[in-house]
């Protein structure tokens, strides 16, 4: 794989963690709801119907990969509000747009297998017919 400065081994590892976090349907639902604005456990629980411990687990996973942030209520610290980390969302949107950019697809013929062996044995300057 040809790596671009924007897409490197470290970013691929981080991206895999983000994709793994969003691969769970409940976490994807939570993330989608949080894209509509801040929310608290009670509101998320009411809208999603998840048991509190499961909701907390999913929120923790989303926080650990940096997609979601939380803050405690200034008046009553028992209340916790969750929000999508806007900067992280913008970063990952740009990263995945670059990763999935069709302009990055290169025309390269594979030189392995029987077809590749035939192509590799052609004299220089002669191209295989597709």
N, C-alpha and C positions, 0 to 999 in steps of 0.2 A: 504494500500500500504506500503510495506517495503521500507523505504528510505535509500539510501546509502549516504555516506558523500558527494559524488559528485552530487547527485540529491536530493535536498531538497525543502521545500516549497517556499523559496525565489527564487531559480533558476527556479522553475516551473512557477512562476509568470512572471519572466523576459523572460523565453522561450515563454510563451504565447504571450507576447508583440512582440517578434521577429517574431513568426509565423504569428501573425495578420498583422504585417507590410509587410511580404513577401507574404501574402495571396492575396494581390491585384495584378492582372496580370500586370498592368503598373509598379508597384514598383518592381516586380520580373524581368521584362524586364530591368528596369534601373539598378538594382543590377547586373544582368547578364552582361550588357554592361560594367559596372564599373569593373567587374572582369577581363576585358580585358585591363584595365589600366585607368589612370586619364582621366577625360573629363570635359568639361565646359558646361554651359547651352546651348550655341549655337549648339555645336556638338551633345549633347543629344537630343535637340529639332529637329535637322535635321534628326537624325537617327530614332527617335521615332514618330515624327509628333504630339507631344502633345502641347497644348497651353502653353505658358510660365508660366501662373499662376498655372496650374495644375502640370506642371513639378516641379515647386518650392515647391508646397505642398507635392508631393511625396518624393522629396529629403529631405524635413524637417522631414517627418515621419521616413525615413531611418536614418537620423542623430540622431533623438531623441532616437531611440532604440540602437544607438551606432554602427550600421553596416557601416555607411558612415561618412567620415570626409570631411571637406572643408577647403580650404585655399585661401586667396586673392593673386592675382598676385603681385609680388614685384615691378613691374614697374607701373602698372595701377590697382589700388585696385578695380576698377569696375568689373574686371574679377575675377570670382570665379571658382576654380577648385575643382572637387569632386573625391574622391578615396574611395575604400573599406578599412575599418580599418582592416588591416591584423591580428592584435592580436585578435580582436573580432571574425573575421571569423574563426581563428584557435580554439578559445575557444568554439564557438558554434558548430563547426564541431566535436570536441571531446565530447562535452556534448550530442549532438544528437546521436552520434555513441554509447555512453554508454546507453542512454535512449532506443535506438532501438536494442540493442545487444540481439540477440536471446538466448544467454547463461543466461540471466536474467530471462527467462520464467521459472516459477516454476510449478512442477506438484502438484497441490492442488485441491482437489475435493470440490466443493461448498456444504455446509451443509444446504442450505436453499431450500425451495420448497419441493414438494413431494419426489423427488429423494434424496435430501439431508437428509430428515427425515428418509428415509429408511437406508441410510448409517450410520447416527448417531445412529440408534437403533441396529446396528450390535454389537455383543459381541467383546470385544477387541481382536485384533489379526486376525480377519477375515476381508478380504478386499472385497469390492464390485466388481462384474464382470463388466467390461466396455463393 
